[in-house]
Amino acid sequence: MWFETVAAAGQVAVCQVCGADYELKSLDLHHTSYEGVTQDGEGAWVAGEAHEDLMPLCREDHEMIHREFDVRGRDFRGWDRRHATAVVVISLRRRRSDEATTMGDECES
């Protein structure tokens, strides 16, 4: 439903870390909050979250965010998921920017 809403609004979904413009269905949706996500009587997950609680990410960056949560979990103790996600996204963007700058410096040498 999220992808259809974005497309109907004439918007393009991009990874929020690397900014790559992907075909809509090739992106993952990361939950910045689990509010509205429930389990039915049979244990199946039912997604009823607000569209604002979903963040489009390429598979690689989605996996990196979850690895950061696993490795740095103690750093985020007491934080809500939205805040922790924002900090990790900013960290990954900076890391990519630093890597690109370093690669550029090496190419100029």
N, C-alpha and C positions, 0 to 999 in steps of 0.2 A: 504494500500500500504506500509506503514512504516513497519508493522510486516513482510510482505512478503520480503521486502528488507533485513531486519535483518536476517531472516531465510536463504535466498539465499546466504548471505555472510558467513553462518556457525556460526553466532554469537548467543548468548543467551541474551534475554532482561531480565533485573533485575530492581527491584524498586531502584531508585536512592537515596532513603532515607534509607530504612531498608536493602537493598541488597538481599532481598528474591528472589529466582529464581522461577518465576511463569511460568505456561504455557503461551505462547505468548498472547493468546486472553484474559487472565484474568487480564491483565494490562490496566490501563488507559494511555492515552497520554496527558500530560500537555503541553499547548502552552507556550513556553518561549518568544514568539513573535507572534503577530497577522499579521505580514507582509505576504501578499499572501492570507490571508483569506478575502473573499469578499462575498457579497450577490448578488444573481441573481435577475432578474427582478421581480420574484415572492416573494422575501424576504427570500428564502432558502439560508443557508450558504454553501459556496463552499470552500473547503479546498485546498489551493494551496501553502501552506507554504513549506519551505525547511525542509528536514528531520532533519536537525540540530536544528530546532526550536521546536522540540518535545522531551519531556522527559518522559520515561516510569516510572510509579508510580503505586504501589498497590492502590486499592480504598481508604483504610484507610488513607494513607499518602497523596494522592491527595486531599482528603477532608480536611485534616489538613492544607495543604498549603493554600487552599482557606480560611479556618477559620482564619489563621494568617494574610492573606491579609485583611480580613474584620475587624479584631480586631486592627491590627497595620497599617492600611492604611495610616495614617498621617506620620508614620515613613518612608514610601517609596515615599512620594510626591516628584515628580521631577525625580525619578529614572525610568530607563527603566525596562520593565517587566523581562528581562533576568537577570539583576543584582538583582532585588528584589527576584526573584525565587531562585537564588544561595544563597543569604543570609538566606532565610527561610529554604532551604534544609540543609545548614550547621547547623543552629540553631536546627532543628529537629534531625539531626544526633547526635549532642552533648547532647541533652536532652535524647535521647535513650541510649547513652553511659553512661551518668551519672546515669540513672535509673538502667542499668545493673550492674554498679559498686556498687551502693547502695544495690541492691538485693544480690549481691555476698557477701558483707560485712555482711548482715543480716544472710545469710546462714552459715557463718563461726562462728557466735556467739553461 
